[in-house]
């Protein structure tokens, strides 16, 4: 069993979740059951899938969960771009979060390659 808490990708993903939750506090109330709910779920999915994959018995399974985490990261990027288009948040904050998503995806691809 891998100690997922020591993985830098998991730590960055946890930071991303925290920042997303803080951003969601600033979105319009009418988005409570729309974008806010969806963005919270998919952001939490990223470190959760990394942790679940690390707890599996094989590299093949770990890679599968990393792939799911990568999909959730792409989903979150799309939702951040939508928030940007709708002018729901400060543009610089959204850009910072998008850059963090890209960094997590790069780390994810590198980790997947290392598991081959």
Long-range contacts (C-beta under 8 A, 24 or more apart in sequence): 1-54, 1-55, 2-54, 2-55, 2-62, 3-54, 4-50, 4-51, 4-54, 4-55, 7-50, 7-54, 7-111, 8-107, 9-50, 9-104, 9-107, 9-108, 9-111, 10-47, 10-50, 10-51, 10-54, 12-100, 12-103, 12-104, 12-107, 13-46, 13-47, 13-50, 13-69, 13-104, 14-47, 15-100, 16-43, 16-46, 16-47, 16-76, 16-97, 16-100, 16-101, 16-104, 17-43, 17-44, 17-46, 17-47, 19-96, 19-97, 19-100, 20-76, 20-97, 23-83, 23-89, 23-93, 23-97, 26-88, 26-89, 27-83, 27-88, 27-89, 28-88, 31-88, 35-79, 35-82, 35-83, 35-88, 38-79, 39-76, 39-79, 39-80, 42-72, 42-75, 42-76, 42-79, 43-72, 43-76, 45-69, 45-72, 46-72, 46-73, 46-76, 46-104, 59-115, 59-116, 62-115, 63-112, 63-115, 66-108, 66-111, 66-112, 66-115, 67-112, 69-108, 70-105, 70-108, 70-109, 73-101, 73-104, 73-105, 73-108, 74-105, 76-101, 77-101, 77-102
